[in-house]
């Protein structure tokens, strides 16, 4: 199975970085080049949702370095060039 390929639309990536899986087995992919997190379904890994864009306000990123999911389901993102950690 392969998920995605190079590009900027849903299910496509520019430098996918870090992967995390929540307790429901949804896959979170830090898409560093597109400055977003893409979420894929828990059974077939089809595209489910996306959030983020380039910038420096809440919900925007400049170089996603890492993605994790907390025990209570929050998505935690290391936002490299904004020098911060975002929690959503």
Secondary structure, 3 states (H helix, E strand, C coil): CCCCEECCCCCEECCEEEEEECCCCCEEEEEHHHCEEEEECCCCCCEEEEECEECCCCCEECCEEEEEECCCCCEEEEEHHHCEEEEC
